[in-house]
Amino acid sequence: MKIAVLERNSVGTDVDVSCFEELGEVKYYPITRYDEITAQVGDADVIILNKAKINEDTIGGCKNVKLVCEFATGFDNVDIEYCRSRGIKVCNVTNYSTNAVAQHTFAMALYLVEHMRDYDEYVKSGEYTASGAFSYFDKPFAELDGKTWGIIGLGNIGKKTARIAESFGCKVIYYSVTGKNSCEDYERVDFDTLLRESDFISVHCPLSDLTKDLIDLDAMKKMKNSAVLLNVARGPVVNNSHLYRALMDGEIAAAGLDVLEIEPLKEENPLSKIKDSNRLVITPHMAWASTEARIRLIAEVAENIKSFIKGENRNVVNM
């Protein structure tokens, strides 16, 4: 069994991936550009990747490929129909980052709500020492207790977020984009109700035709002026240029983003102009990447390969 790990660095060089070497002959590539995929896959039986594009153009000449393993939950970088036509199985990993993403959601929310950067800088600048006062709170902040937390996408991450929000004393409501979620643990509402009533809205839904630009300027105008928007799902769910306008015009109070329409952040993205961390915090698509989550991810990919060797269909998405 020959295994090509096309984007070894995508899971971080601080975690061990030697478990793959127990399964076959492994070649590691730190990163793989589109025009390198064919050569680096070569005669491999198994491909492990994250964002590299797999289609007829890139692996049409790679006749040994039998299994494609994602270092991820999403598999939109893989031409599923082409792989199915060749009998190539495609596996992903689910739920490995649930705890990390939910935790990051609240890290951003609390950073924004409590003005953590400003208060930290106040102390480190020497102003606190010079003030002679034991306390300083010139930037008012609010409690989460008693607030309404709206969730878009009540899957595993959404449910984890809901439980944490409840522990802070929030009322949790959710909107089902497809209308298929019938979870009765929390109140399901229509989209306009969620926008109108929520003090916080966190986005945890997948990207689809239904969710692209779901949060546009019209939606943000329906939100409270004091509302905080958090996107830890997929960048295009929130229209970035519309968010810029909403933040600058005071339609909403603040936003926390771990994902953007185009990554990394481009200079032409108007959000790059906002330097006020009380209004906007952006992290570089790392909510999923706690050390524990990445270790789980690697172990799950190894299990997917082991199952394939046994003739099983663990986490196969194109059956």
BAFI-3210 file (N, C-alpha, C; in Angstrom, 3 decimals, decimal comma, padded with zeros to 6 digits):
// residues 319
n [1|2|3|4|5|6|7|8|9|10|11|12|13|14|15|16|17|18|19|20|21|22|23|24|25|26|27|28|29|30|31|32|33|34|35|36|37|38|39|40|41|42|43|44|45|46|47|48|49|50|51|52|53|54|55|56|57|58|59|60|61|62|63|64|65|66|67|68|69|70|71|72|73|74|75|76|77|78|79|80|81|82|83|84|85|86|87|88|89|90|91|92|93|94|95|96|97|98|99|100|101|102|103|104|105|106|107|108|109|110|111|112|113|114|115|116|117|118|119|120|121|122|123|124|125|126|127|128|129|130|131|132|133|134|135|136|137|138|139|140|141|142|143|144|145|146|147|148|149|150|151|152|153|154|155|156|157|158|159|160|161|162|163|164|165|166|167|168|169|170|171|172|173|174|175|176|177|178|179|180|181|182|183|184|185|186|187|188|189|190|191|192|193|194|195|196|197|198|199|200|201|202|203|204|205|206|207|208|209|210|211|212|213|214|215|216|217|218|219|220|221|222|223|224|225|226|227|228|229|230|231|232|233|234|235|236|237|238|239|240|241|242|243|244|245|246|247|248|249|250|251|252|253|254|255|256|257|258|259|260|261|262|263|264|265|266|267|268|269|270|271|272|273|274|275|276|277|278|279|280|281|282|283|284|285|286|287|288|289|290|291|292|293|294|295|296|297|298|299|300|301|302|303|304|305|306|307|308|309|310|311|312|313|314|315|316|317|318|319]
n.u [000,846|000,718|001,019|000,214|000,740|-000,464|-000,656|000,836|001,565|-000,768|-002,020|-000,373|002,967|003,651|002,350|002,198|002,415|003,125|001,688|000,602|002,601|002,575|000,774|001,502|003,719|004,896|004,782|005,557|004,399|004,887|003,146|000,934|000,745|-001,691|-000,709|001,114|-000,064|-000,615|001,970|002,875|001,035|001,377|002,096|000,506|-001,703|-003,388|-004,558|-003,961|-005,264|-006,124|-007,014|-006,307|-007,114|-009,024|-009,627|-010,530|-008,617|-006,418|-005,840|-006,290|-004,391|-003,326|-003,361|-003,508|-004,906|-007,098|-008,334|-009,344|-008,560|-009,775|-008,293|-010,242|-013,683|-015,289|-015,656|-015,607|-013,548|-013,094|-013,918|-016,601|-018,286|-016,618|-014,721|-016,383|-017,054|-014,729|-014,498|-013,209|-012,955|-014,054|-013,237|-014,177|-013,776|-015,655|-016,881|-014,515|-013,594|-015,477|-015,560|-013,464|-014,236|-016,647|-015,687|-014,013|-015,881|-017,042|-014,785|-014,266|-016,676|-016,648|-014,281|-014,970|-017,284|-016,416|-014,399|-011,677|-009,109|-008,718|-008,808|-006,661|-004,558|-004,764|-003,842|-001,207|-000,046|000,641|-001,148|-003,037|-001,514|-000,680|-003,048|-004,033|-006,380|-008,370|-009,941|-011,184|-013,413|-014,249|-015,172|-018,136|-019,476|-021,384|-023,330|-023,639|-025,690|-029,157|-029,410|-030,352|-029,400|-028,850|-028,790|-027,550|-027,778|-027,971|-026,252|-023,785|-021,753|-023,276|-025,103|-023,379|-022,474|-024,902|-025,371|-023,295|-023,935|-026,336|-025,321|-024,203|-026,441|-028,051|-030,916|-031,671|-032,230|-032,975|-032,357|-033,333|-031,910|-032,583|-034,975|-035,352|-034,428|-035,542|-035,107|-036,048|-034,990|-034,396|-035,864|-037,190|-037,120|-038,288|-036,302|-036,327|-037,304|-035,244|-033,192|-034,249|-034,654|-032,308|-029,444|-026,932|-025,657|-024,638|-022,965|-023,142|-023,582|-023,347|-021,851|-023,880|-026,132|-028,307|-027,287|-025,278|-024,335|-026,315|-026,368|-026,750|-026,760|-029,419|-030,348|-028,773|-029,676|-032,021|-031,300|-030,580|-029,225|-027,353|-026,399|-024,229|-022,411|-021,260|-019,175|-018,226|-018,311|-018,571|-016,968|-018,401|-021,048|-021,592|-021,892|-019,143|-018,579|-021,036|-021,192|-019,168|-020,316|-022,522|-021,311|-019,903|-022,003|-023,367|-025,360|-025,178|-023,503|-020,996|-018,670|-017,390|-015,133|-014,023|-013,706|-013,614|-014,821|-012,933|-009,889|-006,424|-007,165|-007,818|-006,441|-008,284|-010,655|-013,084|-013,278|-010,728|-009,996|-010,960|-009,775|-010,459|-010,740|-012,818|-014,982|-014,638|-013,278|-010,991|-009,973|-007,510|-008,907|-008,756|-010,218|-010,898|-008,578|-007,371|-004,833|-005,645|-007,810|-006,583|-004,954|-006,931|-008,081|-006,028|-005,779|-008,311|-008,296|-006,363|-007,764|-009,797|-008,367|-007,432|-009,851|-010,646|-008,689|-009,528|-011,752|-013,994|-016,395|-015,897|-016,861|-017,171|-018,049|-019,067|-020,628]
n.v [-001,198|002,077|005,349|008,712|011,675|014,629|017,178|017,560|019,539|020,807|019,899|020,665|020,777|020,112|017,902|014,310|012,175|009,646|007,334|006,614|005,321|002,764|001,600|001,483|002,310|005,490|008,755|012,044|015,356|018,713|020,756|020,972|022,220|022,975|022,266|020,364|018,095|015,710|014,600|014,241|012,533|010,287|006,863|006,174|004,401|005,387|008,592|011,314|014,333|017,867|020,460|020,195|019,810|017,239|015,618|014,687|015,934|016,206|013,651|011,879|010,451|008,876|005,809|003,987|004,871|004,323|005,151|008,164|010,292|012,683|015,244|016,480|017,584|018,589|017,995|019,278|019,850|017,670|015,891|014,221|012,639|011,913|010,374|008,328|007,186|005,920|004,104|004,914|005,417|007,887|009,380|011,132|013,022|013,355|015,408|015,683|018,191|019,450|020,300|022,162|024,149|025,108|026,107|028,149|029,838|031,045|032,184|034,264|035,693|036,547|038,004|040,158|041,217|041,852|043,639|042,933|043,374|046,157|046,577|045,015|046,336|048,787|048,251|047,283|049,469|051,145|052,956|052,089|051,646|054,238|055,483|055,270|054,239|051,445|050,124|050,055|050,820|051,986|051,271|050,043|046,793|043,804|041,146|037,664|036,235|035,906|036,806|036,326|033,679|033,000|030,381|029,270|026,465|023,687|021,395|019,042|020,801|023,114|022,254|021,757|024,346|025,482|024,237|025,291|028,007|027,953|027,307|029,694|031,070|031,868|032,213|029,914|029,835|028,527|028,348|026,399|025,848|024,164|023,301|020,805|020,030|018,889|019,139|019,206|020,212|022,843|026,005|026,224|028,604|030,913|032,482|035,335|035,840|034,818|036,597|039,011|038,667|037,776|038,298|037,435|035,841|032,839|031,134|027,976|026,330|024,249|025,177|025,948|026,173|027,241|028,572|030,345|033,689|034,049|035,611|038,669|042,202|042,980|041,066|041,713|044,223|043,636|042,694|043,289|046,461|046,166|043,652|040,753|039,118|035,926|033,953|030,786|028,880|028,581|030,825|032,209|032,246|034,529|037,636|039,458|042,157|043,329|042,960|044,662|047,140|047,053|047,019|049,469|051,247|050,854|048,950|046,478|045,545|044,247|041,818|038,501|036,589|033,519|032,580|033,470|034,957|034,671|033,100|033,306|036,424|039,036|042,104|043,600|042,952|044,584|044,359|044,231|046,794|047,514|048,183|048,263|046,402|046,126|046,135|044,320|041,100|038,953|035,727|033,388|031,119|028,966|027,853|025,187|023,897|022,992|021,399|018,894|018,350|018,107|015,899|013,963|014,052|013,070|010,467|009,475|009,525|007,590|005,382|005,275|004,433|001,932|000,579|000,561|-001,114|-003,474|-003,926|-002,532|000,191|002,719|005,938|006,649|008,789|008,712|006,521]
n.w [000,000|-001,016|000,122|-000,279|001,259|000,793|001,891|004,359|006,230|006,787|009,038|010,999|012,111|014,644|015,571|015,612|012,808|012,259|012,438|010,024|008,723|009,606|008,036|005,427|002,678|002,885|001,477|002,168|001,674|002,250|001,354|-001,441|-004,620|-007,191|-009,753|-009,085|-008,167|-009,717|-010,178|-007,561|-006,421|-008,050|-008,187|-006,056|-003,842|-001,947|-001,124|000,983|002,057|002,226|001,165|-001,475|-004,912|-006,251|-009,143|-012,527|-014,089|-012,359|-011,283|-013,293|-014,680|-012,745|-012,018|-009,915|-007,734|-005,095|-002,820|-001,285|001,283|003,450|005,374|006,959|007,438|005,382|001,832|-000,570|-002,263|-003,779|-006,679|-006,565|-008,171|-010,274|-008,903|-008,017|-010,453|-011,089|-009,130|-006,865|-003,472|-001,170|001,830|004,787|007,877|010,758|013,455|014,923|015,656|017,188|019,944|019,981|018,100|019,167|021,587|020,634|019,522|021,759|022,864|021,054|021,314|024,033|024,081|022,458|023,736|026,330|025,883|025,899|024,767|024,987|027,778|028,653|027,367|028,633|031,201|030,658|029,453|031,463|032,412|034,270|036,585|037,062|037,634|040,229|041,078|042,120|040,307|036,945|034,426|032,003|029,539|028,996|029,677|029,081|030,602|029,661|030,683|030,636|028,057|024,577|022,584|019,336|016,991|013,925|012,223|013,712|014,243|015,352|016,335|016,636|018,611|020,765|021,189|021,914|024,382|025,922|025,815|027,218|029,734|030,438|030,989|028,916|026,768|024,301|020,856|017,583|014,016|011,313|008,319|006,177|007,047|008,050|010,516|013,541|016,228|019,573|021,850|021,956|021,106|017,939|015,378|012,831|010,235|010,250|012,817|014,394|013,673|014,596|017,376|018,609|020,677|020,338|017,482|016,230|013,655|012,262|010,127|007,134|003,942|001,215|-001,611|-000,379|001,819|001,061|001,229|003,097|005,397|004,752|003,935|004,211|006,014|008,249|008,857|010,066|012,483|015,993|016,964|018,888|018,606|018,322|015,875|014,935|013,035|012,468|010,626|007,405|005,207|003,003|003,887|005,248|003,885|003,119|002,289|002,770|005,505|006,339|005,720|007,434|009,958|009,930|009,675|011,972|012,142|013,376|016,453|016,696|015,316|015,050|013,311|012,041|009,612|006,129|003,045|000,973|001,475|002,327|004,116|001,919|000,630|-000,744|000,443|002,206|004,967|005,903|006,426|008,877|011,965|014,562|017,322|019,066|017,570|015,482|015,238|013,752|013,121|011,851|010,372|012,303|014,304|014,442|015,132|017,587|019,577|020,526|018,831|016,341|016,743|017,126|014,591|012,872|013,881|013,247|010,453|009,999|010,981|009,099|006,863|007,734|007,948|005,290|004,206|005,329|003,891|004,568|004,889|006,215|007,092|004,407|001,803|-000,738|-001,534]
ca.u [000,000|001,465|000,214|000,746|000,175|-000,195|-000,623|001,197|001,632|-002,108|-002,424|000,616|004,156|003,833|001,672|002,818|001,629|003,831|000,741|000,367|003,705|002,210|-000,234|002,065|004,871|004,345|005,532|004,986|004,646|004,400|002,000|000,899|000,033|-002,544|000,065|001,995|-000,844|-000,423|003,304|003,065|000,216|002,154|001,500|-000,076|-003,017|-004,180|-004,190|-004,435|-005,189|-007,042|-007,614|-005,870|-008,228|-008,977|-010,557|-009,942|-007,426|-005,276|-005,479|-006,705|-003,297|-002,865|-004,233|-003,536|-005,656|-008,291|-008,934|-008,999|-008,889|-009,727|-007,913|-011,298|-015,068|-015,756|-015,009|-015,952|-012,370|-013,014|-014,968|-017,175|-018,815|-015,489|-014,170|-017,338|-016,977|-013,523|-014,502|-012,350|-013,735|-013,664|-013,584|-013,927|-013,776|-016,638|-016,962|-013,228|-013,298|-016,675|-015,229|-012,588|-014,965|-017,582|-014,875|-013,546|-017,045|-017,191|-013,581|-014,489|-017,793|-016,230|-013,262|-015,674|-018,229|-015,724|-013,360|-010,477|-007,886|-008,577|-008,497|-005,304|-003,648|-004,834|-002,939|000,180|000,454|001,021|-002,226|-003,669|-000,597|-000,644|-004,375|-004,284|-007,693|-008,316|-010,754|-011,395|-014,386|-014,813|-015,862|-019,158|-019,647|-022,627|-023,320|-024,360|-026,873|-030,388|-029,433|-030,828|-028,335|-029,434|-027,876|-027,880|-027,115|-027,941|-025,617|-023,008|-021,124|-024,357|-025,641|-022,371|-022,550|-026,156|-025,207|-022,429|-024,729|-027,259|-024,580|-024,010|-027,737|-028,715|-032,002|-031,181|-033,170|-032,209|-032,996|-032,945|-031,893|-033,306|-036,279|-035,428|-034,025|-036,718|-034,642|-036,990|-034,294|-034,363|-036,963|-036,906|-037,824|-037,985|-035,078|-036,543|-037,437|-033,910|-032,470|-034,866|-034,641|-031,023|-028,371|-025,771|-025,973|-023,463|-023,232|-022,511|-024,169|-022,473|-022,065|-024,702|-026,876|-029,249|-026,624|-024,376|-024,850|-027,503|-026,286|-026,439|-027,084|-030,832|-030,464|-028,140|-030,538|-033,100|-030,728|-030,461|-028,009|-026,430|-026,132|-022,901|-022,473|-020,086|-019,167|-017,177|-018,750|-017,940|-016,899|-019,416|-022,371|-021,716|-021,383|-018,134|-018,744|-022,243|-020,855|-018,413|-021,279|-023,347|-020,492|-019,598|-023,246|-023,955|-026,513|-024,899|-022,458|-019,682|-018,640|-016,209|-015,063|-012,878|-013,714|-013,859|-015,249|-011,707|-008,841|-006,396|-007,776|-007,263|-006,473|-009,498|-011,788|-013,236|-013,106|-009,323|-009,849|-011,422|-008,723|-011,048|-011,024|-014,092|-016,022|-014,405|-012,114|-010,862|-008,917|-007,164|-009,464|-008,040|-011,102|-010,928|-007,226|-006,734|-003,919|-006,420|-008,623|-005,716|-004,560|-008,106|-008,240|-005,027|-006,147|-009,506|-007,893|-005,709|-008,821|-010,474|-007,514|-007,460|-011,140|-010,599|-007,868|-010,355|-012,908|-015,131|-016,696|-015,972|-016,861|-017,139|-019,089|-019,531|-021,141]
ca.v [000,000|003,321|006,456|010,047|012,713|015,795|018,432|017,158|020,693|021,334|019,492|021,174|019,942|019,798|016,643|013,131|011,492|008,399|006,207|006,221|004,469|001,397|001,140|001,355|003,138|006,846|009,914|013,267|016,620|019,766|021,385|020,574|023,126|022,280|021,684|019,340|016,975|014,481|014,039|013,849|011,321|009,231|005,520|005,926|003,762|006,212|010,007|012,045|015,748|018,774|021,395|019,874|019,461|015,893|015,509|013,963|016,645|016,026|012,242|011,034|009,558|008,132|004,651|003,118|005,473|003,580|005,789|009,548|010,588|014,095|015,773|017,476|017,123|018,950|017,298|019,992|019,899|016,393|015,608|012,979|011,821|011,332|009,301|007,213|006,542|005,098|003,198|005,465|005,800|009,146|009,377|012,353|012,832|014,237|015,597|015,759|019,553|020,029|021,019|023,291|025,219|025,695|026,899|029,355|030,709|031,842|032,999|035,487|036,438|037,187|038,998|041,328|041,779|042,390|044,579|042,396|044,001|047,497|046,512|044,498|047,404|049,822|047,843|047,160|050,784|051,878|053,860|051,549|051,915|055,686|056,011|055,295|053,651|049,977|049,564|050,899|050,151|053,030|050,647|049,182|045,452|043,166|039,722|036,779|035,756|036,585|037,168|035,308|033,207|032,374|029,465|028,857|025,182|022,977|020,082|018,716|022,007|023,979|021,746|022,011|025,787|025,728|023,819|026,266|029,234|027,716|027,345|031,110|031,636|032,374|031,520|029,464|029,577|028,147|028,355|025,296|026,360|023,228|023,018|019,382|019,788|018,910|019,053|019,850|020,684|024,296|026,554|026,485|029,805|031,272|033,262|036,715|035,850|034,649|037,854|040,082|038,439|037,320|039,208|036,821|034,851|032,081|030,407|026,650|025,546|024,039|026,058|025,371|027,197|027,844|029,356|031,367|035,051|034,029|036,813|039,809|043,473|042,960|040,291|042,434|045,352|043,105|042,352|044,368|047,269|045,709|042,234|040,275|038,040|035,061|032,946|029,768|027,825|028,795|032,254|032,805|032,350|035,942|038,509|040,279|043,582|043,762|043,027|045,904|048,255|046,944|047,424|050,895|052,012|050,569|048,054|045,539|046,089|043,639|040,514|037,663|035,689|032,624|032,213|034,588|034,554|034,213|032,963|034,234|037,741|039,832|043,550|044,177|042,695|045,811|044,076|044,459|048,199|047,720|047,855|048,346|045,046|046,097|046,018|043,148|040,248|037,927|034,746|032,804|029,784|028,072|027,414|023,722|023,359|022,710|020,254|017,664|018,111|017,646|014,521|013,128|014,027|012,150|009,105|009,070|009,234|006,277|004,374|005,163|003,619|000,565|-000,007|000,327|-002,313|-004,613|-004,033|-001,842|001,506|003,674|007,362|006,836|009,768|008,599|005,166]
ca.w [000,000|-001,101|000,630|-000,537|002,126|-000,050|002,663|005,712|007,122|007,061|010,382|011,938|012,268|016,061|015,903|015,010|011,781|011,933|012,429|008,635|008,287|009,980|007,086|004,093|002,317|002,895|001,021|002,728|000,993|003,154|000,699|-002,852|-005,517|-008,154|-010,847|-008,546|-007,641|-010,498|-009,943|-006,171|-006,202|-008,700|-008,184|-004,730|-003,703|-001,028|-001,059|002,154|001,681|002,910|000,205|-002,838|-005,790|-006,835|-010,256|-013,656|-014,544|-011,462|-011,024|-014,405|-015,057|-011,557|-012,168|-008,735|-006,626|-004,673|-001,658|-000,992|002,680|003,796|006,676|007,129|007,311|004,054|000,715|-001,798|-003,123|-004,490|-007,654|-006,043|-009,261|-010,994|-008,073|-008,037|-011,760|-011,110|-007,992|-005,808|-002,303|-000,543|003,263|005,566|009,330|011,368|014,913|015,604|016,107|017,806|021,185|019,675|017,413|020,126|022,518|019,941|019,374|022,982|023,022|020,285|021,892|025,273|023,718|021,951|024,699|027,502|025,449|026,529|024,258|025,549|029,209|028,772|026,969|029,674|032,279|030,189|029,065|032,665|032,835|035,483|037,687|037,313|037,954|041,668|041,353|042,124|039,227|035,757|033,554|031,157|028,409|029,596|029,113|029,525|030,924|028,748|031,392|030,273|026,650|023,641|021,696|018,155|016,306|012,569|012,016|014,986|014,167|016,547|016,864|017,085|019,881|021,795|021,439|022,632|025,780|026,592|025,950|028,334|031,001|030,741|031,316|027,716|026,101|023,004|019,765|016,391|012,707|010,437|006,952|005,318|007,631|008,395|011,900|014,414|017,611|020,482|023,049|021,886|020,306|016,528|014,924|011,446|010,099|010,676|014,277|014,944|013,475|015,384|018,822|019,148|021,087|019,696|016,458|015,803|012,414|012,294|009,049|005,969|002,799|000,151|-002,345|000,566|002,855|000,529|001,424|003,957|006,229|003,900|004,576|004,579|007,254|009,359|009,214|010,904|013,775|016,967|016,828|019,923|018,383|017,945|014,885|015,000|011,965|012,573|009,705|006,117|004,964|002,135|004,511|005,602|002,824|003,791|001,996|003,472|006,927|006,514|005,749|008,635|011,105|009,832|009,825|013,279|012,063|014,455|017,322|016,524|014,655|015,188|012,155|011,878|008,191|005,229|001,705|000,323|002,486|003,462|003,944|000,827|000,865|-001,333|001,332|003,008|006,395|006,262|006,820|010,250|012,927|015,898|017,799|019,786|016,540|014,640|015,460|012,722|013,350|010,549|010,129|013,205|015,384|014,438|015,176|018,873|019,514|020,706|017,639|015,250|017,071|016,826|013,139|012,314|014,295|012,514|009,073|010,051|011,140|007,798|005,984|008,260|007,585|003,842|004,005|005,745|003,009|005,184|004,311|007,318|006,714|002,953|001,473|-002,128|-001,793]
c.u [000,879|000,545|000,921|000,009|000,512|-000,056|-000,338|001,143|000,266|-002,635|-001,401|001,783|004,431|003,146|002,238|001,883|002,245|002,918|000,475|001,433|003,498|001,285|000,307|003,291|004,381|005,321|004,801|005,375|004,081|003,138|002,067|000,095|-000,735|-001,725|001,061|001,263|-000,558|000,911|003,454|002,153|000,930|001,432|000,885|-001,431|-003,967|-003,642|-004,778|-004,219|-006,155|-007,766|-007,248|-007,054|-008,012|-010,060|-009,856|-008,660|-006,205|-004,885|-005,909|-005,629|-002,745|-003,749|-004,357|-004,437|-006,937|-009,041|-008,409|-009,473|-008,719|-009,193|-008,966|-012,669|-015,580|-014,993|-015,354|-014,755|-012,216|-014,196|-015,525|-017,648|-017,688|-014,893|-015,090|-017,234|-015,756|-013,465|-013,577|-013,235|-013,161|-014,154|-013,309|-013,890|-014,765|-016,440|-015,622|-012,979|-014,465|-016,338|-014,420|-013,360|-015,956|-016,832|-014,449|-014,682|-017,185|-015,950|-013,746|-015,591|-017,359|-015,170|-013,923|-016,507|-017,516|-014,566|-011,998|-009,195|-007,661|-008,180|-007,091|-004,286|-003,635|-003,859|-001,488|000,788|000,970|-000,064|-002,885|-002,806|-000,630|-001,973|-004,623|-005,616|-007,610|-009,044|-010,918|-012,332|-015,077|-015,460|-016,887|-019,254|-020,843|-022,410|-024,034|-025,664|-028,093|-030,489|-029,978|-029,708|-028,992|-028,404|-028,411|-027,083|-026,948|-027,472|-024,827|-022,362|-022,181|-024,933|-024,661|-022,383|-023,798|-026,025|-024,338|-023,189|-025,712|-026,550|-024,257|-025,328|-028,484|-029,955|-031,518|-032,344|-032,348|-033,066|-032,439|-033,051|-032,713|-034,717|-036,436|-035,074|-035,241|-036,332|-035,572|-036,327|-034,278|-035,481|-036,500|-037,761|-037,523|-036,807|-035,249|-036,662|-036,068|-033,112|-032,977|-034,640|-033,265|-030,095|-027,040|-026,295|-024,672|-023,843|-022,435|-023,009|-023,154|-022,775|-022,845|-025,359|-027,849|-028,564|-025,649|-025,043|-026,127|-027,537|-025,800|-026,865|-028,537|-031,048|-029,908|-028,946|-031,701|-032,610|-030,739|-029,184|-026,934|-025,966|-024,679|-023,081|-021,171|-020,180|-017,962|-017,492|-017,989|-018,049|-018,032|-020,836|-022,650|-021,096|-020,442|-018,297|-019,988|-021,991|-020,076|-019,369|-022,106|-022,579|-020,228|-020,831|-023,936|-025,186|-026,400|-023,704|-021,076|-019,811|-017,318|-016,219|-013,825|-012,729|-014,112|-014,273|-014,076|-010,606|-007,494|-007,053|-007,053|-007,373|-007,749|-010,759|-011,946|-013,073|-011,662|-009,076|-010,205|-010,350|-009,222|-011,468|-012,227|-015,246|-015,880|-013,150|-012,139|-009,713|-008,719|-007,585|-008,754|-008,915|-011,093|-009,646|-006,593|-005,817|-004,685|-007,230|-007,765|-005,215|-005,705|-008,268|-007,290|-005,386|-007,352|-009,192|-007,215|-006,736|-009,591|-009,677|-007,507|-008,744|-011,197|-009,811|-008,658|-011,567|-014,157|-015,272|-016,889|-015,851|-016,739|-018,314|-019,637|-019,953|-022,342]
c.v [001,244|004,482|007,773|011,047|014,056|017,100|018,131|018,350|021,258|020,910|019,927|020,229|019,577|018,498|015,506|012,480|010,134|007,183|005,728|005,245|003,005|000,768|000,961|002,212|004,562|007,859|011,165|014,478|017,732|020,439|020,998|021,578|022,311|021,574|020,612|018,048|015,680|013,817|013,525|012,684|010,124|007,899|005,155|005,246|004,646|007,638|010,584|013,528|016,572|019,666|021,077|019,376|018,077|015,793|014,788|014,625|016,324|014,575|011,308|010,047|008,736|006,898|003,786|003,626|004,702|004,280|007,215|009,844|012,070|014,288|016,811|016,800|017,398|018,228|017,955|020,175|018,645|016,256|014,223|012,071|011,172|010,175|008,089|006,454|005,627|004,088|003,632|005,915|007,076|009,144|010,744|012,013|013,828|014,305|015,713|017,137|020,222|020,865|022,278|024,449|025,896|026,575|028,215|030,351|031,621|032,666|034,327|036,341|037,202|038,251|040,296|042,002|042,448|043,332|044,190|043,077|045,369|047,457|045,984|045,595|048,538|049,504|047,888|048,497|051,580|052,801|053,389|051,865|053,393|056,233|056,165|054,693|052,130|049,365|050,591|050,160|051,172|052,500|049,670|047,826|044,787|041,704|038,930|036,299|036,591|036,998|036,017|034,973|032,458|031,558|029,141|027,594|024,427|021,535|019,833|019,949|022,975|023,545|021,959|023,483|026,125|025,363|024,801|027,570|029,109|027,820|028,780|031,790|032,211|031,553|031,169|029,249|029,188|028,210|027,201|025,763|025,471|022,962|021,589|019,087|019,943|018,765|019,851|020,337|022,207|024,765|026,818|027,648|030,034|032,246|034,684|036,823|035,714|035,952|038,936|039,910|038,156|038,473|038,739|035,859|034,162|031,160|029,107|025,745|025,299|025,055|025,315|026,515|027,928|028,801|030,407|032,740|035,069|035,265|037,953|041,090|043,523|042,207|041,069|043,655|044,914|042,728|043,551|045,155|046,837|044,273|041,968|039,075|037,261|034,010|032,037|028,604|027,929|030,275|032,833|032,830|033,804|036,779|039,534|041,774|044,139|043,869|044,306|047,090|048,238|047,387|048,927|051,760|051,747|049,698|046,944|046,063|045,548|042,305|039,822|036,641|034,801|032,223|033,425|034,066|034,011|034,211|032,689|035,563|038,532|041,322|044,177|043,854|043,904|045,579|044,293|045,893|048,430|047,241|047,861|046,957|044,979|045,861|044,730|042,417|039,170|037,011|033,934|031,349|028,732|027,564|025,893|023,101|023,250|021,496|018,944|017,317|017,570|016,224|013,562|012,963|013,022|010,710|008,593|008,760|007,864|005,156|004,187|004,272|002,166|-000,141|-000,319|-000,948|-003,571|-004,818|-003,377|-000,438|002,551|005,109|007,588|007,720|009,608|007,170|005,235]
c.w [000,000|-000,767|000,337|000,345|001,472|000,722|004,127|006,684|007,482|008,421|011,426|012,137|013,722|016,472|015,057|013,987|011,421|011,923|011,001|008,138|008,684|008,944|005,669|003,911|002,083|002,308|001,516|001,877|001,884|002,643|-000,773|-003,652|-006,564|-009,228|-010,389|-008,176|-008,397|-010,176|-008,519|-005,763|-006,828|-008,716|-006,842|-004,832|-002,897|-001,056|000,230|001,866|002,507|001,907|-001,245|-003,668|-006,403|-007,889|-011,405|-014,143|-013,678|-011,252|-012,150|-014,829|-013,915|-011,394|-010,923|-007,618|-006,349|-003,543|-001,517|000,421|002,953|005,210|007,064|007,116|005,903|002,963|-000,617|-002,721|-003,980|-005,449|-007,320|-007,170|-010,055|-010,197|-008,074|-009,359|-011,871|-009,961|-006,878|-004,652|-001,687|000,892|003,883|007,050|009,916|012,885|015,635|016,215|016,827|019,030|020,888|019,064|018,353|021,122|021,882|019,733|020,576|023,289|022,287|020,899|023,141|025,029|023,269|023,035|025,872|027,144|026,014|026,053|024,898|027,021|029,455|028,439|027,995|030,811|031,813|029,771|030,253|033,179|034,133|036,705|038,068|037,823|039,444|042,065|041,263|040,934|038,113|034,830|032,647|029,877|028,976|028,896|029,769|029,867|029,831|029,382|031,013|028,819|025,801|022,667|020,535|017,403|014,914|012,284|013,320|014,793|015,439|017,168|017,383|018,419|021,028|022,184|022,244|024,108|026,561|026,815|027,109|029,672|031,410|031,109|030,134|027,372|024,705|022,037|018,537|015,134|011,888|008,992|006,023|005,798|008,105|009,844|012,811|015,879|018,521|021,761|023,121|020,958|018,879|016,064|013,449|011,414|010,621|012,195|014,930|014,818|014,427|016,891|019,409|019,527|020,508|018,630|016,077|014,654|012,418|011,164|007,939|004,878|001,725|-000,602|-001,419|001,535|002,329|000,618|002,265|004,845|005,342|004,615|005,012|005,879|008,436|009,788|010,102|012,301|014,713|016,700|017,827|019,708|017,995|017,022|014,908|013,898|012,118|011,635|008,393|005,755|004,142|002,711|004,891|004,482|003,457|003,526|002,680|004,969|007,222|006,620|007,024|009,879|011,088|010,068|011,162|013,239|013,112|015,238|016,992|015,806|014,954|014,069|012,255|010,413|007,371|003,861|000,895|001,370|001,827|003,125|002,861|001,148|000,335|-000,521|002,247|004,509|006,841|006,711|008,287|011,223|014,373|016,371|018,722|018,819|015,731|015,078|014,383|013,106|012,065|010,353|010,991|014,353|015,541|014,983|016,553|018,716|019,598|019,467|016,498|015,495|016,769|015,326|012,490|012,641|013,514|011,058|009,016|010,172|009,837|006,846|006,435|007,854|006,093|003,536|004,341|004,840|003,555|004,603|005,389|006,785|005,201|002,552|000,062|-002,472|-002,732]
res [m|k|i|a|v|l|e|r|n|s|v|g|t|d|v|d|v|s|c|f|e|e|l|g|e|v|k|y|y|p|i|t|r|y|d|e|i|t|a|q|v|g|d|a|d|v|i|i|l|n|k|a|k|i|n|e|d|t|i|g|g|c|k|n|v|k|l|v|c|e|f|a|t|g|f|d|n|v|d|i|e|y|c|r|s|r|g|i|k|v|c|n|v|t|n|y|s|t|n|a|v|a|q|h|t|f|a|m|a|l|y|l|v|e|h|m|r|d|y|d|e|y|v|k|s|g|e|y|t|a|s|g|a|f|s|y|f|d|k|p|f|a|e|l|d|g|k|t|w|g|i|i|g|l|g|n|i|g|k|k|t|a|r|i|a|e|s|f|g|c|k|v|i|y|y|s|v|t|g|k|n|s|c|e|d|y|e|r|v|d|f|d|t|l|l|r|e|s|d|f|i|s|v|h|c|p|l|s|d|l|t|k|d|l|i|d|l|d|a|m|k|k|m|k|n|s|a|v|l|l|n|v|a|r|g|p|v|v|n|n|s|h|l|y|r|a|l|m|d|g|e|i|a|a|a|g|l|d|v|l|e|i|e|p|l|k|e|e|n|p|l|s|k|i|k|d|s|n|r|l|v|i|t|p|h|m|a|w|a|s|t|e|a|r|i|r|l|i|a|e|v|a|e|n|i|k|s|f|i|k|g|e|n|r|n|v|v|n|m]
***
